[in-house]
Amino acid sequence: AAGGRALRWASGRALARGLRSSPRARTAMPSWVIDRYGSNEVLRFTRDMVFPIIHFPNEVIIRVHAASLNPIDLSMRSGYGATALNMKRDPLKLKSTETEFPLTLGRDVSGVVMECGLGVSYFKPGDEVWAAIPPWKQGTLSEFVVASGNEVSFKPKCLSHLEAAALPYVGLTAWSALNQVGGLNQSNCSGKRVLILGASGGVGTFAVQLMKAWDAHVTAVCSRDASTLVKKLGADDVIDYKSGNLEEQLKTLPLFDFILDNVGGSTEKWALDLLKKWSGATYVTLVTPFLINMDKLGVADGMLQTGVTVGSKTLKHLLKGVHYRWAFFMPSGPSLDEIAELVDSGKIQPVIDEVFSFSEVPKAFLKLEGGHARGKTVINVISRQ
């Protein structure tokens, strides 16, 4: 009898206090996803995207306050690079499902750490951070995103989340090309002549500022209507590629020590002739056939074709006295730390073309698709509330 009274008392107490044996877990979140590749109509808003989970001790979950769009988001929406990215997502083919969908796009994030893996000691919940999420991971057009602690950095104190979201992906892409591949840094740039082709886009506007912060002489190529912006960012000479034959205009200038090519195409055929020969001068392009080769030829043949292409071009130009290099975006929290220092010191500022609300993501994609952006297209994710 006593046991029965105790059981009834305990049961009544639990009901009175509304106690549960375990808290209700969050399982879904709002997100913009695609279920197939195509044009803008494939974008779909859902409130039932699977909530991100920490799978490894070094991961963190970030509540997204702001994100931004990059040309790679347009390309990924259309299926560009799917072969290589799917191989990276599941190299050993261990997953039971063979599809990457539903897939969330968006690479940039500025937000607040919500949860940390057991191996994370550098960050804690509540920290304001920014990051660029690699394209083989679920993206940032969501309420939350999971990232490796190695990909995350403390947000610059002087920037809002909207401003900060404009920088990580383009900043790390330019940093990869100029510093990690090109070998440029604060101690060796003074007086160097640097040519930036495609200077008014996200990567270009960052590269102009970084080179000026490192005391290089910068010649920027852009359209006339962007020249005021590029000059304001510090470019010493601005060339309008629409005002005549660009190659002939650039040949009238002294030779360059370094060229960053954001344009590609026929530019590569003549741009290397603008470099100083036998002086260590370097041409770095961000427009490469690596992902296209894998999409067209498959993983093995695509990688083989890519290796042959870059090897033959490197040797061909080395024999002419200049260095030829390819560069790619590389996620890096430590590099973002260095970029944050430059931002907080006033040497680099975000360049934002337009801000859209979270409900306007398809409109933002159309804006980016129209081209001729002057800086970044930013998404105010937190505004959905």
DODRENTI-18626 format. One record per residue (C-alpha): x, y, z; residue in three letters; residue number from 1. Coordinates in nm, 2 decimals. Layout:
BEGIN
+--------+--------+--------+-----+-----+
:      x :      y :      z : res :   n :
+--------+--------+--------+-----+-----+
:      X :      Y :      Z : ALA : NUM :
...
+--------+--------+--------+-----+-----+
END
This chain:
BEGIN
+--------+--------+--------+-----+-----+
:      x :      y :      z : res :   n :
+--------+--------+--------+-----+-----+
:   0.00 :   0.00 :   0.00 : ALA :   1 :
:   0.28 :   0.24 :   0.09 : ALA :   2 :
:   0.45 :   0.16 :  -0.24 : GLY :   3 :
:   0.12 :   0.23 :  -0.43 : GLY :   4 :
:   0.08 :   0.57 :  -0.25 : ARG :   5 :
:   0.44 :   0.66 :  -0.33 : ALA :   6 :
:   0.39 :   0.57 :  -0.70 : LEU :   7 :
:   0.07 :   0.77 :  -0.72 : ARG :   8 :
:   0.23 :   1.07 :  -0.55 : TRP :   9 :
:   0.53 :   1.05 :  -0.78 : ALA :  10 :
:   0.31 :   1.02 :  -1.09 : SER :  11 :
:   0.09 :   1.31 :  -0.98 : GLY :  12 :
:   0.39 :   1.53 :  -0.90 : ARG :  13 :
:   0.54 :   1.46 :  -1.24 : ALA :  14 :
:   0.21 :   1.55 :  -1.41 : LEU :  15 :
:   0.17 :   1.86 :  -1.20 : ALA :  16 :
:   0.51 :   1.99 :  -1.29 : ARG :  17 :
:   0.48 :   1.89 :  -1.65 : GLY :  18 :
:   0.81 :   1.68 :  -1.64 : LEU :  19 :
:   0.94 :   1.48 :  -1.93 : ARG :  20 :
:   1.20 :   1.21 :  -1.94 : SER :  21 :
:   1.39 :   1.40 :  -2.22 : SER :  22 :
:   1.36 :   1.74 :  -2.38 : PRO :  23 :
:   1.19 :   1.77 :  -2.72 : ARG :  24 :
:   1.46 :   1.78 :  -2.99 : ALA :  25 :
:   1.46 :   2.03 :  -3.27 : ARG :  26 :
:   1.44 :   1.83 :  -3.59 : THR :  27 :
:   1.37 :   2.07 :  -3.87 : ALA :  28 :
:   1.44 :   2.43 :  -3.98 : MET :  29 :
:   1.35 :   2.68 :  -4.26 : PRO :  30 :
:   1.58 :   2.66 :  -4.56 : SER :  31 :
:   1.60 :   2.73 :  -4.93 : TRP :  32 :
:   1.68 :   2.40 :  -5.12 : VAL :  33 :
:   1.69 :   2.25 :  -5.46 : ILE :  34 :
:   1.57 :   1.90 :  -5.54 : ASP :  35 :
:   1.72 :   1.89 :  -5.89 : ARG :  36 :
:   1.95 :   2.10 :  -6.10 : TYR :  37 :
:   1.82 :   2.37 :  -6.33 : GLY :  38 :
:   1.74 :   2.74 :  -6.35 : SER :  39 :
:   1.57 :   2.95 :  -6.09 : ASN :  40 :
:   1.25 :   2.76 :  -6.07 : GLU :  41 :
:   1.43 :   2.47 :  -5.89 : VAL :  42 :
:   1.47 :   2.69 :  -5.58 : LEU :  43 :
:   1.22 :   2.57 :  -5.31 : ARG :  44 :
:   1.15 :   2.71 :  -4.96 : PHE :  45 :
:   1.08 :   2.46 :  -4.69 : THR :  46 :
:   1.03 :   2.47 :  -4.32 : ARG :  47 :
:   1.12 :   2.10 :  -4.29 : ASP :  48 :
:   1.49 :   2.09 :  -4.38 : MET :  49 :
:   1.67 :   1.84 :  -4.16 : VAL :  50 :
:   1.84 :   2.02 :  -3.87 : PHE :  51 :
:   2.22 :   2.00 :  -3.88 : PRO :  52 :
:   2.39 :   1.76 :  -3.65 : ILE :  53 :
:   2.74 :   1.76 :  -3.52 : ILE :  54 :
:   2.90 :   1.44 :  -3.65 : HIS :  55 :
:   3.27 :   1.52 :  -3.56 : PHE :  56 :
:   3.42 :   1.66 :  -3.24 : PRO :  57 :
:   3.57 :   1.96 :  -3.42 : ASN :  58 :
:   3.24 :   2.09 :  -3.56 : GLU :  59 :
:   3.02 :   2.38 :  -3.46 : VAL :  60 :
:   2.66 :   2.47 :  -3.54 : ILE :  61 :
:   2.61 :   2.83 :  -3.64 : ILE :  62 :
:   2.28 :   3.02 :  -3.63 : ARG :  63 :
:   2.28 :   3.21 :  -3.96 : VAL :  64 :
:   2.22 :   3.59 :  -3.93 : HIS :  65 :
:   2.33 :   3.67 :  -4.28 : ALA :  66 :
:   2.45 :   3.49 :  -4.59 : ALA :  67 :
:   2.55 :   3.60 :  -4.94 : SER :  68 :
:   2.55 :   3.47 :  -5.30 : LEU :  69 :
:   2.85 :   3.40 :  -5.52 : ASN :  70 :
:   2.87 :   3.29 :  -5.89 : PRO :  71 :
:   2.94 :   2.94 :  -5.77 : ILE :  72 :
:   2.59 :   2.93 :  -5.63 : ASP :  73 :
:   2.45 :   2.99 :  -5.97 : LEU :  74 :
:   2.68 :   2.73 :  -6.12 : SER :  75 :
:   2.59 :   2.47 :  -5.85 : MET :  76 :
:   2.22 :   2.54 :  -5.90 : ARG :  77 :
:   2.27 :   2.43 :  -6.26 : SER :  78 :
:   2.47 :   2.12 :  -6.18 : GLY :  79 :
:   2.82 :   2.25 :  -6.24 : TYR :  80 :
:   3.08 :   2.05 :  -6.06 : GLY :  81 :
:   2.83 :   1.79 :  -5.94 : ALA :  82 :
:   3.06 :   1.49 :  -6.02 : THR :  83 :
:   3.36 :   1.62 :  -5.82 : ALA :  84 :
:   3.15 :   1.75 :  -5.54 : LEU :  85 :
:   2.96 :   1.43 :  -5.50 : ASN :  86 :
:   3.28 :   1.24 :  -5.49 : MET :  87 :
:   3.40 :   1.47 :  -5.21 : LYS :  88 :
:   3.08 :   1.43 :  -5.02 : ARG :  89 :
:   3.10 :   1.05 :  -5.03 : ASP :  90 :
:   3.44 :   0.93 :  -5.16 : PRO :  91 :
:   3.39 :   0.57 :  -5.05 : LEU :  92 :
:   3.03 :   0.54 :  -5.16 : LYS :  93 :
:   2.92 :   0.46 :  -4.81 : LEU :  94 :
:   2.58 :   0.64 :  -4.80 : LYS :  95 :
:   2.27 :   0.44 :  -4.86 : SER :  96 :
:   2.12 :   0.71 :  -5.08 : THR :  97 :
:   2.30 :   0.81 :  -5.39 : GLU :  98 :
:   2.16 :   1.17 :  -5.41 : THR :  99 :
:   2.28 :   1.50 :  -5.27 : GLU : 100 :
:   1.92 :   1.64 :  -5.26 : PHE : 101 :
:   1.77 :   1.83 :  -5.10 : PRO : 102 :
:   2.07 :   2.05 :  -5.14 : LEU : 103 :
:   2.11 :   2.39 :  -4.97 : THR : 104 :
:   2.32 :   2.65 :  -5.16 : LEU : 105 :
:   2.50 :   2.95 :  -5.01 : GLY : 106 :
:   2.86 :   2.96 :  -4.90 : ARG : 107 :
:   2.90 :   3.27 :  -4.68 : ASP : 108 :
:   2.78 :   3.29 :  -4.33 : VAL : 109 :
:   2.79 :   3.55 :  -4.05 : SER : 110 :
:   2.62 :   3.44 :  -3.73 : GLY : 111 :
:   2.64 :   3.31 :  -3.37 : VAL : 112 :
:   2.77 :   2.98 :  -3.25 : VAL : 113 :
:   2.49 :   2.77 :  -3.10 : MET : 114 :
:   2.66 :   2.44 :  -3.02 : GLU : 115 :
:   3.02 :   2.31 :  -3.02 : CYS : 116 :
:   3.16 :   1.96 :  -3.06 : GLY : 117 :
:   3.35 :   1.81 :  -2.77 : LEU : 118 :
:   3.68 :   1.88 :  -2.95 : GLY : 119 :
:   3.62 :   2.26 :  -2.99 : VAL : 120 :
:   3.79 :   2.48 :  -2.74 : SER : 121 :
:   3.85 :   2.79 :  -2.94 : TYR : 122 :
:   3.48 :   2.88 :  -2.97 : PHE : 123 :
:   3.19 :   2.87 :  -2.74 : LYS : 124 :
:   2.81 :   2.92 :  -2.77 : PRO : 125 :
:   2.73 :   3.29 :  -2.82 : GLY : 126 :
:   3.04 :   3.38 :  -3.01 : ASP : 127 :
:   2.99 :   3.60 :  -3.32 : GLU : 128 :
:   3.17 :   3.43 :  -3.61 : VAL : 129 :
:   3.20 :   3.42 :  -3.99 : TRP : 130 :
:   3.29 :   3.15 :  -4.23 : ALA : 131 :
:   3.29 :   3.02 :  -4.59 : ALA : 132 :
:   3.14 :   2.68 :  -4.61 : ILE : 133 :
:   3.30 :   2.45 :  -4.87 : PRO : 134 :
:   3.07 :   2.37 :  -5.17 : PRO : 135 :
:   3.06 :   2.00 :  -5.09 : TRP : 136 :
:   2.87 :   2.07 :  -4.76 : LYS : 137 :
:   2.52 :   2.19 :  -4.70 : GLN : 138 :
:   2.51 :   2.57 :  -4.75 : GLY : 139 :
:   2.41 :   2.87 :  -4.56 : THR : 140 :
:   2.06 :   2.97 :  -4.70 : LEU : 141 :
:   1.92 :   2.81 :  -4.38 : SER : 142 :
:   1.84 :   2.90 :  -4.02 : GLU : 143 :
:   2.14 :   2.69 :  -3.90 : PHE : 144 :
:   2.45 :   2.55 :  -4.06 : VAL : 145 :
:   2.72 :   2.31 :  -3.94 : VAL : 146 :
:   3.09 :   2.39 :  -4.01 : ALA : 147 :
:   3.43 :   2.26 :  -3.91 : SER : 148 :
:   3.60 :   2.47 :  -3.64 : GLY : 149 :
:   3.89 :   2.50 :  -3.88 : ASN : 150 :
:   3.67 :   2.69 :  -4.12 : GLU : 151 :
:   3.53 :   2.94 :  -3.87 : VAL : 152 :
:   3.68 :   3.27 :  -3.74 : SER : 153 :
:   3.56 :   3.54 :  -3.51 : PHE : 154 :
:   3.37 :   3.80 :  -3.70 : LYS : 155 :
:   3.54 :   4.14 :  -3.74 : PRO : 156 :
:   3.42 :   4.36 :  -3.45 : LYS : 157 :
:   3.37 :   4.66 :  -3.68 : CYS : 158 :
:   3.12 :   4.49 :  -3.91 : LEU : 159 :
:   2.75 :   4.40 :  -3.88 : SER : 160 :
:   2.65 :   4.05 :  -3.97 : HIS : 161 :
:   2.51 :   4.18 :  -4.31 : LEU : 162 :
:   2.85 :   4.34 :  -4.38 : GLU : 163 :
:   3.05 :   4.05 :  -4.26 : ALA : 164 :
:   2.86 :   3.80 :  -4.48 : ALA : 165 :
:   2.99 :   3.98 :  -4.79 : ALA : 166 :
:   3.35 :   3.88 :  -4.74 : LEU : 167 :
:   3.44 :   3.52 :  -4.64 : PRO : 168 :
:   3.41 :   3.33 :  -4.98 : TYR : 169 :
:   3.55 :   3.61 :  -5.20 : VAL : 170 :
:   3.81 :   3.69 :  -4.94 : GLY : 171 :
:   3.94 :   3.34 :  -4.91 : LEU : 172 :
:   3.93 :   3.29 :  -5.29 : THR : 173 :
:   4.14 :   3.60 :  -5.35 : ALA : 174 :
:   4.37 :   3.50 :  -5.05 : TRP : 175 :
:   4.43 :   3.16 :  -5.21 : SER : 176 :
:   4.52 :   3.31 :  -5.54 : ALA : 177 :
:   4.74 :   3.60 :  -5.42 : LEU : 178 :
:   4.90 :   3.46 :  -5.11 : ASN : 179 :
:   4.89 :   3.08 :  -5.10 : GLN : 180 :
:   4.94 :   3.02 :  -5.48 : VAL : 181 :
:   5.09 :   3.35 :  -5.59 : GLY : 182 :
:   5.33 :   3.39 :  -5.30 : GLY : 183 :
:   5.24 :   3.75 :  -5.23 : LEU : 184 :
:   5.24 :   3.88 :  -4.87 : ASN : 185 :
:   5.28 :   4.20 :  -4.67 : GLN : 186 :
:   5.66 :   4.19 :  -4.68 : SER : 187 :
:   5.72 :   4.14 :  -5.06 : ASN : 188 :
:   5.45 :   4.34 :  -5.23 : CYS : 189 :
:   5.58 :   4.69 :  -5.19 : SER : 190 :
:   5.63 :   4.85 :  -5.53 : GLY : 191 :
:   5.52 :   4.54 :  -5.73 : LYS : 192 :
:   5.30 :   4.60 :  -6.03 : ARG : 193 :
:   4.98 :   4.40 :  -6.00 : VAL : 194 :
:   4.71 :   4.37 :  -6.27 : LEU : 195 :
:   4.36 :   4.26 :  -6.17 : ILE : 196 :
:   4.13 :   4.15 :  -6.45 : LEU : 197 :
:   3.77 :   4.16 :  -6.35 : GLY : 198 :
:   3.82 :   4.41 :  -6.06 : ALA : 199 :
:   3.46 :   4.51 :  -5.98 : SER : 200 :
:   3.32 :   4.18 :  -5.87 : GLY : 201 :
:   3.34 :   4.03 :  -5.53 : GLY : 202 :
:   3.68 :   3.87 :  -5.57 : VAL : 203 :
:   3.82 :   4.17 :  -5.76 : GLY : 204 :
:   3.71 :   4.43 :  -5.51 : THR : 205 :
:   3.87 :   4.23 :  -5.23 : PHE : 206 :
:   4.19 :   4.17 :  -5.43 : ALA : 207 :
:   4.23 :   4.54 :  -5.51 : VAL : 208 :
:   4.20 :   4.63 :  -5.14 : GLN : 209 :
:   4.44 :   4.35 :  -5.02 : LEU : 210 :
:   4.71 :   4.45 :  -5.27 : MET : 211 :
:   4.68 :   4.81 :  -5.17 : LYS : 212 :
:   4.70 :   4.71 :  -4.80 : ALA : 213 :
:   5.03 :   4.53 :  -4.89 : TRP : 214 :
:   5.15 :   4.84 :  -5.07 : ASP : 215 :
:   5.15 :   4.71 :  -5.43 : ALA : 216 :
:   5.08 :   4.93 :  -5.74 : HIS : 217 :
:   4.74 :   4.81 :  -5.87 : VAL : 218 :
:   4.61 :   4.83 :  -6.22 : THR : 219 :
:   4.24 :   4.73 :  -6.23 : ALA : 220 :
:   4.03 :   4.63 :  -6.54 : VAL : 221 :
:   3.66 :   4.69 :  -6.52 : CYS : 222 :
:   3.38 :   4.86 :  -6.70 : SER : 223 :
:   3.36 :   5.24 :  -6.70 : ARG : 224 :
:   3.06 :   5.26 :  -6.47 : ASP : 225 :
:   3.25 :   5.07 :  -6.20 : ALA : 226 :
:   3.57 :   5.28 :  -6.23 : SER : 227 :
:   3.47 :   5.52 :  -5.95 : THR : 228 :
:   3.41 :   5.23 :  -5.71 : LEU : 229 :
:   3.74 :   5.06 :  -5.80 : VAL : 230 :
:   3.94 :   5.39 :  -5.76 : LYS : 231 :
:   3.78 :   5.45 :  -5.42 : LYS : 232 :
:   3.91 :   5.11 :  -5.32 : LEU : 233 :
:   4.26 :   5.22 :  -5.40 : GLY : 234 :
:   4.34 :   5.12 :  -5.75 : ALA : 235 :
:   4.62 :   5.33 :  -5.90 : ASP : 236 :
:   4.52 :   5.28 :  -6.27 : ASP : 237 :
:   4.17 :   5.18 :  -6.39 : VAL : 238 :
:   4.13 :   5.05 :  -6.75 : ILE : 239 :
:   3.78 :   5.04 :  -6.91 : ASP : 240 :
:   3.77 :   4.71 :  -7.11 : TYR : 241 :
:   3.49 :   4.85 :  -7.32 : LYS : 242 :
:   3.67 :   5.16 :  -7.44 : SER : 243 :
:   3.88 :   4.99 :  -7.70 : GLY : 244 :
:   4.10 :   4.69 :  -7.75 : ASN : 245 :
:   4.20 :   4.59 :  -7.40 : LEU : 246 :
:   4.52 :   4.41 :  -7.50 : GLU : 247 :
:   4.64 :   4.71 :  -7.68 : GLU : 248 :
:   4.56 :   4.94 :  -7.39 : GLN : 249 :
:   4.75 :   4.73 :  -7.15 : LEU : 250 :
:   5.05 :   4.69 :  -7.38 : LYS : 251 :
:   5.11 :   5.07 :  -7.35 : THR : 252 :
:   5.17 :   5.03 :  -6.97 : LEU : 253 :
:   5.49 :   4.90 :  -6.80 : PRO : 254 :
:   5.51 :   4.52 :  -6.76 : LEU : 255 :
:   5.36 :   4.36 :  -6.45 : PHE : 256 :
:   5.50 :   4.14 :  -6.17 : ASP : 257 :
:   5.17 :   3.97 :  -6.11 : PHE : 258 :
:   4.84 :   3.91 :  -6.29 : ILE : 259 :
:   4.51 :   3.79 :  -6.12 : LEU : 260 :
:   4.26 :   3.67 :  -6.38 : ASP : 261 :
:   3.90 :   3.66 :  -6.28 : ASN : 262 :
:   3.77 :   3.66 :  -6.64 : VAL : 263 :
:   3.93 :   3.37 :  -6.82 : GLY : 264 :
:   3.83 :   3.29 :  -7.18 : GLY : 265 :
:   4.05 :   3.45 :  -7.45 : SER : 266 :
:   4.23 :   3.66 :  -7.19 : THR : 267 :
:   4.47 :   3.39 :  -7.11 : GLU : 268 :
:   4.60 :   3.39 :  -7.47 : LYS : 269 :
:   4.76 :   3.73 :  -7.44 : TRP : 270 :
:   4.77 :   3.83 :  -7.07 : ALA : 271 :
:   5.09 :   3.64 :  -7.00 : LEU : 272 :
:   5.28 :   3.86 :  -7.25 : ASP : 273 :
:   5.22 :   4.15 :  -7.01 : LEU : 274 :
:   5.45 :   4.00 :  -6.74 : LEU : 275 :
:   5.81 :   4.08 :  -6.68 : LYS : 276 :
:   6.01 :   3.79 :  -6.82 : LYS : 277 :
:   6.27 :   3.59 :  -6.61 : TRP : 278 :
:   6.19 :   3.79 :  -6.30 : SER : 279 :
:   5.96 :   3.55 :  -6.11 : GLY : 280 :
:   5.65 :   3.72 :  -6.25 : ALA : 281 :
:   5.33 :   3.51 :  -6.21 : THR : 282 :
:   4.99 :   3.48 :  -6.37 : TYR : 283 :
:   4.72 :   3.32 :  -6.16 : VAL : 284 :
:   4.38 :   3.24 :  -6.30 : THR : 285 :
:   4.06 :   3.15 :  -6.10 : LEU : 286 :
:   3.89 :   3.03 :  -6.42 : VAL : 287 :
:   3.99 :   2.66 :  -6.47 : THR : 288 :
:   3.84 :   2.36 :  -6.65 : PRO : 289 :
:   3.89 :   2.12 :  -6.35 : PHE : 290 :
:   3.52 :   2.07 :  -6.25 : LEU : 291 :
:   3.40 :   2.09 :  -6.61 : ILE : 292 :
:   3.64 :   1.81 :  -6.71 : ASN : 293 :
:   3.51 :   1.58 :  -6.44 : MET : 294 :
:   3.15 :   1.66 :  -6.53 : ASP : 295 :
:   3.22 :   1.57 :  -6.89 : LYS : 296 :
:   3.47 :   1.29 :  -6.87 : LEU : 297 :
:   3.41 :   1.14 :  -6.53 : GLY : 298 :
:   3.64 :   1.14 :  -6.22 : VAL : 299 :
:   3.94 :   0.95 :  -6.35 : ALA : 300 :
:   3.95 :   1.08 :  -6.71 : ASP : 301 :
:   3.86 :   1.43 :  -6.59 : GLY : 302 :
:   4.15 :   1.44 :  -6.34 : MET : 303 :
:   4.39 :   1.30 :  -6.60 : LEU : 304 :
:   4.28 :   1.57 :  -6.86 : GLN : 305 :
:   4.31 :   1.84 :  -6.60 : THR : 306 :
:   4.66 :   1.73 :  -6.50 : GLY : 307 :
:   4.78 :   1.72 :  -6.86 : VAL : 308 :
:   4.63 :   2.07 :  -6.93 : THR : 309 :
:   4.78 :   2.25 :  -6.63 : VAL : 310 :
:   5.11 :   2.06 :  -6.67 : GLY : 311 :
:   5.16 :   2.15 :  -7.03 : SER : 312 :
:   5.06 :   2.51 :  -6.98 : LYS : 313 :
:   5.29 :   2.55 :  -6.68 : THR : 314 :
:   5.59 :   2.41 :  -6.87 : LEU : 315 :
:   5.51 :   2.61 :  -7.19 : LYS : 316 :
:   5.51 :   2.94 :  -7.00 : HIS : 317 :
:   5.80 :   2.86 :  -6.78 : LEU : 318 :
:   6.01 :   2.82 :  -7.09 : LEU : 319 :
:   5.91 :   3.17 :  -7.18 : LYS : 320 :
:   6.02 :   3.31 :  -6.84 : GLY : 321 :
:   5.69 :   3.34 :  -6.65 : VAL : 322 :
:   5.50 :   3.13 :  -6.40 : HIS : 323 :
:   5.15 :   3.00 :  -6.48 : TYR : 324 :
:   4.92 :   2.89 :  -6.19 : ARG : 325 :
:   4.56 :   2.78 :  -6.12 : TRP : 326 :
:   4.39 :   2.88 :  -5.79 : ALA : 327 :
:   4.08 :   2.77 :  -5.61 : PHE : 328 :
:   3.88 :   2.87 :  -5.31 : PHE : 329 :
:   4.02 :   2.71 :  -5.00 : MET : 330 :
:   3.83 :   2.72 :  -4.66 : PRO : 331 :
:   4.05 :   2.84 :  -4.38 : SER : 332 :
:   3.96 :   2.98 :  -4.04 : GLY : 333 :
:   4.32 :   3.10 :  -3.98 : PRO : 334 :
:   4.32 :   3.29 :  -4.31 : SER : 335 :
:   3.99 :   3.45 :  -4.21 : LEU : 336 :
:   4.16 :   3.55 :  -3.88 : ASP : 337 :
:   4.42 :   3.75 :  -4.09 : GLU : 338 :
:   4.15 :   3.90 :  -4.31 : ILE : 339 :
:   3.96 :   4.00 :  -3.99 : ALA : 340 :
:   4.26 :   4.19 :  -3.87 : GLU : 341 :
:   4.28 :   4.38 :  -4.20 : LEU : 342 :
:   3.91 :   4.46 :  -4.18 : VAL : 343 :
:   3.93 :   4.59 :  -3.82 : ASP : 344 :
:   4.23 :   4.80 :  -3.90 : SER : 345 :
:   4.03 :   4.97 :  -4.18 : GLY : 346 :
:   4.23 :   4.84 :  -4.47 : LYS : 347 :
:   3.96 :   4.62 :  -4.62 : ILE : 348 :
:   3.59 :   4.70 :  -4.63 : GLN : 349 :
:   3.29 :   4.49 :  -4.77 : PRO : 350 :
:   3.14 :   4.60 :  -5.10 : VAL : 351 :
:   2.77 :   4.53 :  -5.10 : ILE : 352 :
:   2.56 :   4.56 :  -5.42 : ASP : 353 :
:   2.22 :   4.49 :  -5.27 : GLU : 354 :
:   2.06 :   4.33 :  -4.96 : VAL : 355 :
:   1.76 :   4.09 :  -4.99 : PHE : 356 :
:   1.54 :   3.94 :  -4.72 : SER : 357 :
:   1.53 :   3.56 :  -4.67 : PHE : 358 :
:   1.20 :   3.54 :  -4.85 : SER : 359 :
:   1.35 :   3.70 :  -5.16 : GLU : 360 :
:   1.62 :   3.44 :  -5.22 : VAL : 361 :
:   1.49 :   3.36 :  -5.58 : PRO : 362 :
:   1.49 :   3.73 :  -5.66 : LYS : 363 :
:   1.85 :   3.76 :  -5.53 : ALA : 364 :
:   1.96 :   3.47 :  -5.76 : PHE : 365 :
:   1.80 :   3.65 :  -6.06 : LEU : 366 :
:   1.99 :   3.97 :  -5.96 : LYS : 367 :
:   2.32 :   3.78 :  -5.95 : LEU : 368 :
:   2.23 :   3.60 :  -6.28 : GLU : 369 :
:   2.19 :   3.94 :  -6.45 : GLY : 370 :
:   2.56 :   4.01 :  -6.40 : GLY : 371 :
:   2.74 :   4.34 :  -6.37 : HIS : 372 :
:   2.72 :   4.34 :  -5.99 : ALA : 373 :
:   2.93 :   4.59 :  -5.80 : ARG : 374 :
:   3.02 :   4.39 :  -5.50 : GLY : 375 :
:   2.81 :   4.12 :  -5.32 : LYS : 376 :
:   2.45 :   4.02 :  -5.31 : THR : 377 :
:   2.36 :   3.97 :  -4.94 : VAL : 378 :
:   2.07 :   3.78 :  -4.78 : ILE : 379 :
:   1.94 :   3.90 :  -4.44 : ASN : 380 :
:   1.85 :   3.55 :  -4.31 : VAL : 381 :
:   1.76 :   3.66 :  -3.95 : ILE : 382 :
:   1.49 :   3.90 :  -4.09 : SER : 383 :
:   1.26 :   3.61 :  -4.15 : ARG : 384 :
:   1.15 :   3.65 :  -3.79 : GLN : 385 :
+--------+--------+--------+-----+-----+
END
